[in-house]
């Protein structure tokens, strides 16, 4: 039996005081947001209105990958508060930080969940996710990717309970992103569609959503980035959110596992790492004639070579055709990186052993 359902309340609307009334925020509310978003969208006035009914705790310090240090600051300061809601206005790292924090006030240390020393609690603080980038799908996924900056380990906590309870999609947030960021995170969205389709954990509903998302990326990502087309941007934003559901009901493949090693090593973003690794991963899939890749291309009414050419065209048009060498990886590091990759690598149908990862990285130079 295959199941796939949308549980959170999802609204497509401009952000406003009125729209927050849909979410029943409660008396004690944490807000995670950046200074840039605060200023560019004049959220001060909205927050002042919210203060009429809620006590707000506003934090603007969450860094990429949601480091433990940043999470601990909030937990230490609010550990004696009874929190009702966490609002996350930002990209994947901000939303993932909110998801991790949502289970951090229930008597279980999120670090024990991260290192699989404890199970998820049975309850959490409500999370309202307002994504400002269209790519990670964090607003609807069942996982939170965070970073142990003390031990230099990137990984995640996973479970249906961390899925946000409310989602607001406002395309003007996404359209305000710099060109390069829009392009890179848009490619991240594409990777979620491809990998959740190909994954051994996939199912017919996931694959159908993947095909729809890939078609949207192929049609709308370039105008969303190059022309600031708000209609195209909303299409990408919706696709990104739905890929969060795909991540919940399927899984990513080797590129994501490899990026978790390369990101901290090179101090590059999640999306940049994926773009570079895809150079070698897609080449490897084509070389071994992976049947799942052929089926995906057929569902898109393409031959495999046409599918790969379309991806290469998008990277070229958006000037994001990175290699791992561009990120700072040298050939003599590949063996060690290959042996450091962990997680559910077997979900990727091309995985045989560490030599598979070695070949992918070599082709990604």
Secondary structure, 3 states (H helix, E strand, C coil): CCCCCCCCEEEECCCCHHHHHHHCCCCEEEEEECHHHHHHCCHHHHHHHHCCCCEEEEECCCCCCCEHHHHHHHHHHHCCCCCCEEEEEECHHHHHHHHHHHCCCCCCCHHHHHCCCCCCCCCCCEEEEEECCCCCCCCCCCEEEEEECCCCEEEEEECHHHCCCEEEECHHHHHCCCHHHHHHHHHHHHHHHHHHHHCCCCCHHHHHHHHHHHHHHHHHHHHHHHCCCHHHHHHHHHHHHHHHHHHHHCCCCHHHHHHHHHHHHHCCCHHHHHHHHHHHHHHHHHHCCCHHHHHHHHHCCCCHHHHHHHHHHHHHHCCCCCCCCCCCCCHHHHHHHHHHCCCCHHHCCCCCCHHHHHHHHHHCC
